[in-house]
Amino acid sequence: MSNSSSITEFLLLPFADTQELQLLHFWLFLGISLAALLGNGLIITAIACDHHLHTPMYFFLLNLSLLDLGSISTTLPKAIDNSLWDNRAISYLGCAAQFFFFLFLISAEYFLLTIMSYDRYVAICKPLHYGTLLGSRACVHMAAATWGTGFLWAVFHMANTFSLPLCHGNTLDQFFCEIPQILKLSCLHSSLREAGVVMVGVCLAFGCFVFIVVSYVQILRAVLRIPSEQGRHKAFSTCLPHLAVVSIFMSTVMVAYLKPPSISSPSLDLVFSFLYSVVPPAVNPLIYSMRNQEIKNALRKVSAGRGLFSAGLS
């Protein structure tokens, strides 16, 4: 038995018991990290360098890529270190920092996805007012609000969680410092303060979910009123990447946190947490660039420009 004042480090759950499997996980995590870095980096570069992509939709996509890069860089480096060197320990301050940055970035991403649904709603349902409702200043304010809200929520949640006394050891049944695992170590299984924090989080998440659903109901109604089939397909195709990203994000989070306790186990919790914390940041660039000709053209221009620059230097 120990209390929070005596805990200097936490022990994370390893992905495998044998060295061979640990090395396999190391190469898997390294490959996913590099793929996420490359994919999100290319989208950021393409949007930043091509003035044709300086529109609200791509401005929000640039912010999404930044958040994806940040969130996957918060969890995977420690998992890679754990798999390669069998180093399960993470310092108390390191755990608090990982907890804060992951919660900050994933919360901001959820708020940003909500704003992106509003962008698609205005583009399809109110196209004549698009430039007015989503001007450059409005977009900057919306993006700043998502980052700021995520930051404040992370500060609030971290201050509450790490102020709880810990007396159930220092072993976390997870590969990163996740909220439920920290709470399991608390001396207080439930408290009015923690219940209040959970209720605030549920209300925020549910409010964003309702907003996204209502936006897409309105979008679907507007698309169905378009007379030509080609017009309907073109209008709705601009929403498909965002809809796919939202579906992956929300389904993995819901599976991780709303699964029945009867099927809960450390190994399953590890898999589900990996799905919602690692998979979306890695696949989002692929979803947005797969059928997006504008991003492909921008990447070709960037590649051609670098080729000319290299040729000039040589």
Rosetta silent file (secondary structure, phi, psi, omega in degrees, C-alpha in Angstrom):
SEQUENCE: MSNSSSITEFLLLPFADTQELQLLHFWLFLGISLAALLGNGLIITAIACDHHLHTPMYFFLLNLSLLDLGSISTTLPKAIDNSLWDNRAISYLGCAAQFFFFLFLISAEYFLLTIMSYDRYVAICKPLHYGTLLGSRACVHMAAATWGTGFLWAVFHMANTFSLPLCHGNTLDQFFCEIPQILKLSCLHSSLREAGVVMVGVCLAFGCFVFIVVSYVQILRAVLRIPSEQGRHKAFSTCLPHLAVVSIFMSTVMVAYLKPPSISSPSLDLVFSFLYSVVPPAVNPLIYSMRNQEIKNALRKVSAGRGLFSAGLS
SCORE:     score description
SCORE:     0.000 S_00000001
   1 L     0.000  137.361  179.618    0.000    0.000    0.000 S_00000001
   2 L  -146.438  160.096  174.661    1.297    3.437   -0.869 S_00000001
   3 L  -110.095  171.967 -172.569   -0.034    6.939   -1.138 S_00000001
   4 H   -64.644  -27.982 -178.367    0.352    9.427   -3.962 S_00000001
   5 H   -69.717  -24.302 -178.219    3.076   11.377   -2.158 S_00000001
   6 H   -95.343   -7.527 -179.349    5.352    8.306   -2.107 S_00000001
   7 L   -82.822  122.178  177.992    4.791    7.273   -5.738 S_00000001
   8 L  -108.916  -15.271  178.966    7.639    8.407   -7.978 S_00000001
   9 E  -155.383  160.945  175.218    6.833    6.266  -11.019 S_00000001
  10 E  -116.664  156.266  176.637    4.143    4.087  -12.578 S_00000001
  11 E  -110.242  122.975 -179.384    4.515    0.713  -14.286 S_00000001
  12 L   -88.562  161.203 -178.812    2.805    0.315  -17.666 S_00000001
  13 L   -82.690  126.813  178.133    1.407   -2.911  -19.066 S_00000001
  14 L   -74.169  153.962  178.907    3.702   -4.610  -21.610 S_00000001
  15 L   -78.452  -25.745 -176.933    2.271   -5.746  -24.941 S_00000001
  16 L  -150.724  160.643 -179.108    4.019   -9.123  -24.844 S_00000001
  17 L   -96.465  -26.041 -177.251    5.947  -11.390  -22.487 S_00000001
  18 L   -98.995  153.828 -178.314    8.572  -12.754  -24.894 S_00000001
  19 H   -65.225  -35.644 -179.432   11.411  -10.806  -26.469 S_00000001
  20 H   -62.988  -45.402  179.008   10.440  -11.932  -29.976 S_00000001
  21 H   -68.804  -33.522  177.207    6.904  -10.551  -29.643 S_00000001
  22 H   -64.266  -40.575  177.440    8.226   -7.373  -28.069 S_00000001
  23 H   -66.723  -37.163  176.997   10.471   -6.798  -31.081 S_00000001
  24 H   -62.251  -43.779  177.690    7.525   -7.487  -33.388 S_00000001
  25 H   -65.549  -36.053  177.976    5.491   -4.859  -31.547 S_00000001
  26 H   -58.630  -48.868 -178.734    8.451   -2.460  -31.725 S_00000001
  27 H   -67.753  -34.519  177.419    8.585   -2.652  -35.520 S_00000001
  28 H   -64.695  -47.789 -178.978    4.789   -2.410  -35.759 S_00000001
  29 H   -66.517  -38.752  178.681    4.643    0.714  -33.576 S_00000001
  30 H   -64.460  -42.304  178.320    7.609    2.273  -35.355 S_00000001
  31 H   -63.501  -42.512  178.781    5.969    1.672  -38.738 S_00000001
  32 H   -64.403  -41.601  178.948    2.668    3.175  -37.564 S_00000001
  33 H   -61.237  -46.145 -179.414    4.479    6.208  -36.118 S_00000001
  34 H   -66.223  -39.190  178.399    6.390    6.835  -39.340 S_00000001
  35 H   -64.103  -43.329  178.233    3.241    6.363  -41.443 S_00000001
  36 H   -64.932  -41.106  178.817    1.307    8.830  -39.257 S_00000001
  37 H   -63.634  -45.034 -179.413    4.193   11.302  -39.347 S_00000001
  38 H   -66.500  -49.316 -176.669    4.512   11.033  -43.126 S_00000001
  39 H   -62.487  -50.751  179.869    0.775   11.155  -43.866 S_00000001
  40 H   -68.609  -35.792  177.447   -0.083   14.042  -41.583 S_00000001
  41 H   -63.717  -39.769  178.489    3.111   15.871  -42.500 S_00000001
  42 H   -65.978  -39.930  178.734    2.290   15.664  -46.204 S_00000001
  43 H   -65.689  -43.307  178.235   -1.221   17.013  -45.643 S_00000001
  44 H   -61.270  -44.242 -179.606    0.103   19.903  -43.528 S_00000001
  45 H   -64.487  -44.980 -178.884    2.740   20.708  -46.152 S_00000001
  46 H   -61.525  -45.164 -177.960    0.280   20.508  -49.046 S_00000001
  47 H   -69.569  -39.259 -178.354   -2.270   22.792  -47.384 S_00000001
  48 H   -69.696  -33.539 -173.195    0.330   25.275  -46.176 S_00000001
  49 H   -91.729  -21.989 -177.046    2.117   25.532  -49.536 S_00000001
  50 L  -104.104  113.777 -177.198   -0.833   25.566  -51.978 S_00000001
  51 H   -68.147  -18.633  175.833   -2.898   28.760  -51.848 S_00000001
  52 H   -66.940  -19.880 -179.305   -5.763   26.953  -53.619 S_00000001
  53 H   -97.997    9.726  178.444   -6.231   24.961  -50.407 S_00000001
  54 L   -85.242   64.909  178.899   -6.494   28.041  -48.198 S_00000001
  55 L  -123.226  163.979 -179.015  -10.202   27.460  -47.616 S_00000001
  56 H   -54.518  -44.371 -177.035  -12.129   26.756  -44.378 S_00000001
  57 H   -59.625  -44.991 -177.903  -12.389   23.017  -45.035 S_00000001
  58 H   -78.428  -26.361  173.732   -8.646   22.585  -45.555 S_00000001
  59 H   -62.791  -44.711  177.663   -7.804   25.004  -42.735 S_00000001
  60 H   -68.294  -34.481  177.476   -9.698   22.735  -40.336 S_00000001
  61 H   -65.231  -37.494  176.257   -8.080   19.680  -41.930 S_00000001
  62 H   -61.348  -43.003  177.103   -4.641   21.190  -41.261 S_00000001
  63 H   -63.992  -37.793  177.772   -5.608   21.593  -37.605 S_00000001
  64 H   -62.667  -42.211  179.254   -6.844   17.999  -37.533 S_00000001
  65 H   -65.216  -38.108  176.802   -3.497   16.758  -38.862 S_00000001
  66 H   -63.261  -42.426  178.651   -1.638   18.777  -36.222 S_00000001
  67 H   -66.166  -39.757  178.043   -3.786   17.249  -33.485 S_00000001
  68 H   -63.001  -43.798  178.015   -3.298   13.753  -34.909 S_00000001
  69 H   -60.651  -42.726 -179.119    0.467   14.219  -34.976 S_00000001
  70 H   -65.966  -44.294 -175.345    0.429   15.441  -31.394 S_00000001
  71 H   -67.767  -41.346 -179.239   -1.790   12.685  -30.014 S_00000001
  72 H   -73.552  -26.432  176.765    0.098    9.795  -31.596 S_00000001
  73 H   -76.536  -12.970  178.729    3.420   11.367  -30.529 S_00000001
  74 H   -82.856  -33.575 -173.522    2.158   11.387  -26.947 S_00000001
  75 H  -103.249  -43.580 -171.218    1.489    7.655  -26.643 S_00000001
  76 H   -70.015  -37.064 -179.831    3.554    5.675  -29.160 S_00000001
  77 H   -56.094  -40.917  178.485    7.134    6.793  -28.301 S_00000001
  78 H   -69.188  -36.386  176.877    6.810    5.336  -24.797 S_00000001
  79 H   -64.623  -37.773  177.303    5.206    2.162  -26.229 S_00000001
  80 H   -64.790  -44.624  178.244    8.150    1.847  -28.642 S_00000001
  81 H   -62.321  -40.901  178.956   10.616    2.277  -25.770 S_00000001
  82 H   -61.805  -43.617 -176.899    8.689   -0.272  -23.709 S_00000001
  83 H   -72.753  -35.616 -176.539    8.752   -2.840  -26.528 S_00000001
  84 H   -79.803  -44.134 -173.359   12.410   -2.359  -27.459 S_00000001
  85 H  -108.787    2.247 -177.376   14.033   -2.075  -24.033 S_00000001
  86 L    55.530   42.957 -177.523   11.343   -3.704  -21.874 S_00000001
  87 L  -103.288   93.815 -175.593   11.168   -0.443  -19.931 S_00000001
  88 L   -82.042  -17.771 -171.724    7.760   -0.387  -18.266 S_00000001
  89 E   -77.535  141.019  171.520    8.484    2.477  -15.868 S_00000001
  90 E  -137.253  133.440 -175.415    7.256    6.016  -16.451 S_00000001
  91 E   -65.358  160.835 -179.909    7.912    8.778  -13.944 S_00000001
  92 H   -59.352  -46.315  179.423    5.082   10.403  -11.997 S_00000001
  93 H   -68.260  -37.093  177.435    5.602   13.721  -13.808 S_00000001
  94 H   -63.818  -39.364  177.892    5.982   11.915  -17.134 S_00000001
  95 H   -65.714  -42.742  178.658    2.697   10.120  -16.557 S_00000001
  96 H   -62.695  -40.718  179.412    0.978   13.386  -15.631 S_00000001
  97 H   -66.483  -43.619  178.264    2.363   15.043  -18.770 S_00000001
  98 H   -62.352  -44.454  176.886    1.284   12.146  -20.984 S_00000001
  99 H   -56.068  -48.782 -176.751   -2.156   12.159  -19.355 S_00000001
 100 H   -64.936  -51.286 -174.926   -2.520   15.915  -19.906 S_00000001
 101 H   -66.852  -38.468  179.033   -1.320   16.120  -23.507 S_00000001
 102 H   -66.083  -45.354  179.578   -3.278   13.096  -24.675 S_00000001
 103 H   -64.478  -41.306  177.681   -6.509   14.327  -23.078 S_00000001
 104 H   -58.755  -50.138 -174.022   -5.897   17.849  -24.408 S_00000001
 105 H   -72.500  -40.819 -177.957   -5.266   16.713  -27.978 S_00000001
 106 H   -73.742  -31.897  175.224   -7.988   14.066  -28.227 S_00000001
 107 H   -68.260  -45.362  178.706  -10.577   16.411  -26.669 S_00000001
 108 H   -61.646  -35.587  178.705   -9.596   19.217  -29.034 S_00000001
 109 H   -65.142  -40.567  178.875   -9.865   16.771  -31.954 S_00000001
 110 H   -64.491  -42.657  177.216  -13.418   15.834  -30.975 S_00000001
 111 H   -64.832  -37.660  179.597  -14.400   19.509  -30.731 S_00000001
 112 H   -66.944  -40.255  177.003  -12.715   20.169  -34.077 S_00000001
 113 H   -61.425  -32.658  175.719  -14.621   17.323  -35.753 S_00000001
 114 H   -66.249  -44.292  177.645  -17.796   18.986  -34.467 S_00000001
 115 H   -63.148  -37.807 -179.949  -16.750   22.293  -36.062 S_00000001
 116 H   -66.754  -30.138  175.063  -15.922   20.470  -39.305 S_00000001
 117 H   -68.142  -34.784  175.862  -19.465   19.081  -39.425 S_00000001
 118 H   -66.425  -39.260  176.905  -20.714   22.677  -39.205 S_00000001
 119 H   -58.996  -44.928  179.036  -18.398   23.584  -42.091 S_00000001
 120 H   -67.912  -35.635  177.889  -19.923   20.825  -44.236 S_00000001
 121 H   -62.651  -47.177 -179.621  -23.448   21.878  -43.179 S_00000001
 122 H   -66.002  -40.752 -177.819  -22.884   25.485  -44.264 S_00000001
 123 H   -62.094  -35.248 -175.085  -21.163   24.429  -47.511 S_00000001
 124 H   -98.787  -39.864 -175.828  -24.099   22.259  -48.595 S_00000001
 125 H   -89.817  -27.579 -179.611  -27.153   23.771  -46.893 S_00000001
 126 L  -134.202   58.506 -174.222  -26.185   27.471  -47.021 S_00000001
 127 H   -62.425  -31.570 -178.762  -23.679   27.778  -49.873 S_00000001
 128 H   -70.350  -22.043 -179.127  -24.518   31.431  -50.583 S_00000001
 129 H  -103.636    8.740 -174.232  -23.605   32.377  -46.993 S_00000001
 130 H   -60.233  -47.289 -179.068  -20.466   30.220  -46.823 S_00000001
 131 H   -65.885  -28.717  179.972  -18.012   33.091  -47.194 S_00000001
 132 H   -78.940  -48.461 -176.979  -19.881   35.158  -44.599 S_00000001
 133 H   -73.246  -28.400 -177.663  -20.404   32.492  -41.953 S_00000001
 134 L  -124.910   54.638  173.051  -16.959   30.939  -42.391 S_00000001
 135 L   -71.514  173.151 -175.734  -14.691   33.865  -43.101 S_00000001
 136 H   -60.992  -40.696 -179.541  -11.022   33.721  -42.208 S_00000001
 137 H   -67.252  -41.568  179.453  -11.535   35.424  -38.843 S_00000001
 138 H   -63.117  -40.662 -179.965  -14.443   33.141  -37.928 S_00000001
 139 H   -64.441  -41.939  178.957  -12.404   30.049  -38.837 S_00000001
 140 H   -63.692  -41.845  178.993   -9.467   31.182  -36.712 S_00000001
 141 H   -64.122  -41.428  179.111  -11.784   31.864  -33.779 S_00000001
 142 H   -64.592  -45.228  179.470  -13.430   28.424  -34.134 S_00000001
 143 H   -62.941  -42.852  178.857  -10.079   26.633  -34.332 S_00000001
 144 H   -63.158  -36.333  178.790   -8.764   28.596  -31.338 S_00000001
 145 H   -64.714  -39.616  179.339  -11.917   27.694  -29.410 S_00000001
 146 H   -66.228  -45.141  178.800  -11.381   23.960  -30.037 S_00000001
 147 H   -65.025  -43.633 -178.187   -7.733   24.104  -28.930 S_00000001
 148 H   -66.114  -42.515  179.096   -8.561   26.313  -25.957 S_00000001
 149 H   -64.722  -42.482  176.698  -11.496   24.208  -24.789 S_00000001
 150 H   -61.122  -40.215 -179.960   -9.448   21.028  -25.062 S_00000001
 151 H   -64.815  -47.954 -178.894   -6.631   22.654  -23.082 S_00000001
 152 H   -64.188  -38.756  179.099   -8.919   23.881  -20.297 S_00000001
 153 H   -65.524  -39.536  179.248  -10.693   20.519  -20.084 S_00000001
 154 H   -66.444  -41.411  177.670   -7.348   18.704  -19.813 S_00000001
 155 H   -62.116  -45.883 -178.992   -6.139   21.077  -17.073 S_00000001
 156 H   -61.156  -47.326 -176.720   -9.405   20.656  -15.179 S_00000001
 157 H   -69.967  -40.846 -179.152   -9.415   16.862  -15.481 S_00000001
 158 H   -66.639  -41.541  179.388   -5.714   16.428  -14.693 S_00000001
 159 H   -61.121  -38.623  179.838   -5.938   18.671  -11.615 S_00000001
 160 H   -71.698  -46.515 -174.976   -8.854   16.624  -10.339 S_00000001
 161 H   -66.977  -46.295 -175.138   -7.403   13.182  -11.128 S_00000001
 162 L   -83.279    0.524  171.956   -3.873   13.734   -9.822 S_00000001
 163 L   -92.622   -9.497  178.001   -5.122   15.387   -6.647 S_00000001
 164 L   -73.352  140.133  176.371   -6.829   12.145   -5.620 S_00000001
 165 L   -69.812  136.447 -179.105   -4.900   10.047   -3.056 S_00000001
 166 E  -109.798  125.740 -177.916   -3.451    6.876   -4.568 S_00000001
 167 L  -140.980   16.129  179.894   -3.139    3.804   -2.369 S_00000001
 168 L  -115.448   43.893  177.610   -3.554    0.801   -4.693 S_00000001
 169 L    82.876 -164.592 -177.690    0.012    0.505   -5.929 S_00000001
 170 L  -134.667   19.952 -178.419    1.519    2.033   -9.050 S_00000001
 171 E   -96.429  124.129  178.587    0.772   -0.555  -11.765 S_00000001
 172 L  -103.851  128.092  178.357   -1.372    0.611  -14.686 S_00000001
 173 L   -84.719   56.663 -177.918   -3.084   -2.030  -16.813 S_00000001
 174 L  -160.517  161.144 -177.742   -2.539    0.031  -19.942 S_00000001
 175 L   -89.866   -1.645  171.872    0.278    0.997  -22.328 S_00000001
 176 L  -147.375  172.417 -176.289   -0.089    4.704  -21.523 S_00000001
 177 L   -78.902   92.604 -175.777   -1.401    6.806  -18.629 S_00000001
 178 L   -99.045  150.859 -174.684   -5.118    6.554  -19.234 S_00000001
 179 H   -55.974  -54.908 -176.866   -7.808    8.161  -17.061 S_00000001
 180 H   -59.657  -32.796 -178.712   -9.636    5.007  -15.862 S_00000001
 181 H   -70.807  -36.459  175.636   -6.378    3.298  -14.949 S_00000001
 182 H   -65.453  -42.253 -178.167   -5.245    6.211  -12.777 S_00000001
 183 H   -65.540  -29.401  178.270   -8.647    6.291  -11.068 S_00000001
 184 H   -64.301  -25.204 -179.824   -8.381    2.574  -10.275 S_00000001
 185 L   -84.612   -7.934 -176.494   -5.380    3.356   -8.094 S_00000001
 186 E   -69.582  147.573  175.578   -7.298    5.945   -6.114 S_00000001
 187 L   -69.176  -25.827 -179.118   -8.162    5.301   -2.477 S_00000001
 188 L  -100.681  112.287 -179.236  -11.629    6.653   -3.230 S_00000001
 189 L   -66.708  -29.936  176.149  -13.546    4.366   -5.564 S_00000001
 190 L  -153.255  145.448  178.184  -16.050    7.128   -6.167 S_00000001
 191 L  -145.578  157.029 -179.320  -16.361   10.711   -5.066 S_00000001
 192 H   -62.689  -36.705 -179.236  -18.768   13.558   -5.664 S_00000001
 193 H   -66.509  -45.687  179.709  -16.006   15.596   -7.281 S_00000001
 194 H   -66.808  -37.154  176.690  -15.043   12.878   -9.749 S_00000001
 195 H   -62.395  -37.068  177.602  -18.713   12.211  -10.528 S_00000001
 196 H   -65.597  -41.733  178.129  -19.111   15.893  -11.322 S_00000001
 197 H   -62.750  -43.989  179.387  -16.138   15.834  -13.694 S_00000001
 198 H   -61.589  -42.023 -179.679  -17.504   12.751  -15.441 S_00000001
 199 H   -64.474  -40.384  177.225  -20.932   14.370  -15.834 S_00000001
 200 H   -62.370  -44.211  178.805  -19.412   17.506  -17.356 S_00000001
 201 H   -63.005  -42.041  179.088  -17.438   15.361  -19.804 S_00000001
 202 H   -63.656  -42.456  179.456  -20.496   13.307  -20.736 S_00000001
 203 H   -63.448  -42.850  177.992  -22.558   16.460  -21.336 S_00000001
 204 H   -62.468  -47.761 -178.203  -19.852   17.970  -23.543 S_00000001
 205 H   -64.208  -42.886 -179.157  -19.405   14.759  -25.535 S_00000001
 206 H   -67.625  -38.708  177.824  -23.148   14.219  -25.924 S_00000001
 207 H   -61.178  -44.045  177.674  -23.701   17.828  -26.973 S_00000001
 208 H   -64.410  -41.080  179.675  -21.062   17.527  -29.713 S_00000001
 209 H   -61.571  -45.666  179.082  -22.515   14.199  -30.824 S_00000001
 210 H   -62.253  -41.492  179.207  -26.026   15.657  -31.121 S_00000001
 211 H   -60.954  -43.847  179.553  -24.655   18.633  -33.074 S_00000001
 212 H   -64.128  -44.135 -179.503  -22.878   16.328  -35.545 S_00000001
 213 H   -63.254  -46.167  179.667  -25.967   14.143  -35.993 S_00000001
 214 H   -62.484  -40.838  178.842  -28.276   17.139  -36.530 S_00000001
 215 H   -59.494  -44.783 -177.426  -25.813   18.655  -39.017 S_00000001
 216 H   -75.652  -26.136  172.230  -25.728   15.476  -41.091 S_00000001
 217 H   -64.619  -43.795  177.843  -29.501   15.067  -40.970 S_00000001
 218 H   -66.011  -39.108  178.130  -29.783   18.555  -42.462 S_00000001
 219 H   -62.842  -44.981 -179.845  -27.050   17.767  -44.989 S_00000001
 220 H   -62.324  -41.332  178.399  -28.826   14.569  -46.065 S_00000001
 221 H   -63.539  -40.972  179.627  -32.115   16.410  -46.490 S_00000001
 222 H   -67.858  -39.434 -179.677  -30.404   19.088  -48.600 S_00000001
 223 H   -65.763  -40.305 -179.239  -28.588   16.511  -50.738 S_00000001
 224 H   -67.037  -20.469  177.967  -31.807   14.575  -51.424 S_00000001
 225 L   -83.325  -10.200  177.897  -33.414   17.776  -52.743 S_00000001
 226 L   -70.762  126.619 -172.831  -30.727   18.121  -55.433 S_00000001
 227 L   -66.048  -41.400 -174.848  -32.426   17.102  -58.726 S_00000001
 228 L   -89.604  144.573  178.432  -29.523   15.427  -60.528 S_00000001
 229 H   -65.712  -37.339  179.436  -27.885   12.228  -59.327 S_00000001
 230 H   -64.931  -39.118  178.058  -24.467   13.557  -60.268 S_00000001
 231 H   -65.976  -40.172  177.795  -25.061   16.674  -58.190 S_00000001
 232 H   -63.378  -43.823 -179.676  -26.150   14.608  -55.189 S_00000001
 233 H   -63.911  -42.882 -178.647  -23.081   12.396  -55.477 S_00000001
 234 H   -65.773  -39.869 -178.704  -20.733   15.378  -55.799 S_00000001
 235 H   -67.008  -46.996 -175.228  -22.284   17.177  -52.823 S_00000001
 236 H   -75.038  -25.305 -179.442  -22.254   14.209  -50.487 S_00000001
 237 H   -65.036  -25.406  177.476  -18.765   13.053  -51.556 S_00000001
 238 L   -71.118  -18.608 -179.984  -17.313   16.175  -49.915 S_00000001
 239 L   -94.517  -18.890 -173.304  -18.738   14.904  -46.597 S_00000001
 240 H   -59.376  -44.593  178.798  -17.645   11.275  -46.848 S_00000001
 241 H   -59.651  -45.794  179.724  -14.059   11.744  -45.543 S_00000001
 242 H   -63.417  -41.673  179.769  -15.254   13.702  -42.521 S_00000001
 243 H   -63.214  -39.256  178.345  -18.060   11.226  -41.885 S_00000001
 244 H   -66.107  -42.616  179.976  -15.589    8.325  -42.074 S_00000001
 245 H   -64.607  -44.209  178.351  -13.155   10.020  -39.671 S_00000001
 246 H   -61.973  -42.517 -178.696  -15.944   10.813  -37.183 S_00000001
 247 H   -62.976  -44.569  179.518  -17.256    7.239  -37.395 S_00000001
 248 H   -64.763  -45.584 -178.293  -13.835    5.699  -36.742 S_00000001
 249 H   -61.058  -51.294 -174.390  -13.079    8.109  -33.910 S_00000001
 250 H   -72.717  -37.539 -179.195  -16.396    7.722  -32.101 S_00000001
 251 H   -66.443  -41.621  179.935  -16.791    3.973  -32.641 S_00000001
 252 H   -68.655  -39.242  177.821  -13.333    3.178  -31.241 S_00000001
 253 H   -65.915  -43.353 -179.505  -13.820    5.491  -28.243 S_00000001
 254 H   -64.691  -39.891  177.836  -17.281    4.058  -27.516 S_00000001
 255 H   -64.154  -39.069 -177.925  -16.009    0.485  -27.730 S_00000001
 256 H   -69.240  -37.622 -171.868  -13.141    1.346  -25.369 S_00000001
 257 H  -107.205  -18.533 -176.788  -15.228    3.121  -22.739 S_00000001
 258 H  -112.149   10.450  178.345  -18.775    1.763  -23.081 S_00000001
 259 L   -68.213  150.449  179.515  -18.086   -1.962  -23.421 S_00000001
 260 L   -62.107  141.458  178.335  -19.827   -4.202  -20.837 S_00000001
 261 H   -59.545  -23.544 -177.847  -17.741   -4.901  -17.716 S_00000001
 262 H   -66.322  -25.273 -179.358  -18.280   -8.634  -18.300 S_00000001
 263 H  -103.809   10.460 -178.725  -15.955   -8.590  -21.332 S_00000001
 264 L   -81.608  136.419  174.780  -13.354   -6.344  -19.751 S_00000001
 265 L  -157.420  158.105 -178.960   -9.836   -7.682  -19.254 S_00000001
 266 H   -55.890  -40.880 -178.764   -6.348   -6.110  -19.305 S_00000001
 267 H   -68.387  -41.680  178.105   -5.554   -7.554  -22.744 S_00000001
 268 H   -67.454  -41.787  177.380   -8.862   -6.431  -24.267 S_00000001
 269 H   -59.972  -37.675  178.474   -8.573   -2.997  -22.666 S_00000001
 270 H   -63.055  -45.532 -179.454   -5.092   -2.741  -24.163 S_00000001
 271 H   -65.086  -46.375 -177.687   -6.380   -3.574  -27.664 S_00000001
 272 H   -64.946  -40.010  178.100   -9.370   -1.222  -27.464 S_00000001
 273 H   -66.876  -36.224  175.940   -7.257    1.669  -26.174 S_00000001
 274 H   -62.344  -39.829 -178.244   -4.758    1.060  -28.959 S_00000001
 275 H   -63.389  -44.172 -174.838   -7.604    1.257  -31.491 S_00000001
 276 H   -85.298  -22.209 -177.642   -8.923    4.630  -30.376 S_00000001
 277 H   -94.646  -23.892 -173.475   -5.587    6.276  -29.518 S_00000001
 278 H  -114.937  -41.551 -173.955   -3.396    5.094  -32.399 S_00000001
 279 H   -64.467  -49.966 -178.319   -5.533    3.966  -35.350 S_00000001
 280 H   -57.464  -47.092  178.945   -7.443    7.233  -36.103 S_00000001
 281 H   -61.533  -27.497 -178.673   -4.334    9.482  -36.279 S_00000001
 282 H   -80.933  -35.042 -175.021   -2.673    6.959  -38.586 S_00000001
 283 H   -95.276  -17.269 -179.003   -5.587    6.396  -40.992 S_00000001
 284 H   -57.173  -44.728  178.051   -7.069    9.927  -41.111 S_00000001
 285 H   -60.591  -37.500  178.892   -4.525   11.186  -43.687 S_00000001
 286 H   -64.972  -41.453 -179.510   -5.260    8.169  -45.883 S_00000001
 287 H   -63.535  -44.045 -175.382   -9.016    8.790  -45.681 S_00000001
 288 H   -77.129  -23.490 -177.041   -8.732   12.463  -46.596 S_00000001
 289 H  -101.360  -11.608 -172.780   -6.211   12.006  -49.404 S_00000001
 290 H   -59.663  -48.523 -177.350   -7.499    8.788  -50.977 S_00000001
 291 L  -119.235   19.947 -178.836  -10.082   10.406  -53.281 S_00000001
 292 L   -99.252  101.446 -176.201   -9.160   14.071  -52.839 S_00000001
 293 H   -67.979  -31.184 -178.844   -7.752   15.267  -56.133 S_00000001
 294 H   -65.463  -41.365  177.943   -6.958   18.739  -54.780 S_00000001
 295 H   -68.153  -40.099  177.767   -4.605   17.366  -52.132 S_00000001
 296 H   -61.236  -42.973  178.412   -2.998   15.030  -54.676 S_00000001
 297 H   -64.472  -39.805  179.214   -2.408   17.962  -57.043 S_00000001
 298 H   -64.345  -40.385  178.541   -0.964   20.048  -54.208 S_00000001
 299 H   -65.790  -37.287  176.171    1.420   17.249  -53.258 S_00000001
 300 H   -63.074  -40.813  179.717    2.546   16.939  -56.889 S_00000001
 301 H   -64.794  -41.149  179.038    3.255   20.687  -56.965 S_00000001
 302 H   -64.216  -43.268  179.185    5.238   20.472  -53.736 S_00000001
 303 H   -64.310  -42.091  179.681    7.230   17.510  -55.061 S_00000001
 304 H   -65.250  -39.806  178.917    7.856   19.254  -58.385 S_00000001
 305 H   -64.434  -40.578  177.554    8.942   22.429  -56.585 S_00000001
 306 H   -68.000  -34.536  177.992   11.405   20.530  -54.428 S_00000001
 307 H   -65.194  -41.858  178.045   12.720   18.731  -57.474 S_00000001
 308 H   -65.933  -38.833  179.716   13.360   22.036  -59.245 S_00000001
 309 H   -64.269  -43.125  179.027   14.968   23.472  -56.127 S_00000001
 310 H   -64.345  -40.638  179.623   17.295   20.451  -55.798 S_00000001
 311 H   -64.518  -37.604  178.061   18.186   20.672  -59.483 S_00000001
 312 H   -65.936  -38.127  178.787   19.014   24.354  -59.086 S_00000001
 313 H   -67.912  -35.904 -178.845   21.300   23.653  -56.141 S_00000001
 314 L   -77.193    0.000    0.000   23.113   20.930  -58.030 S_00000001
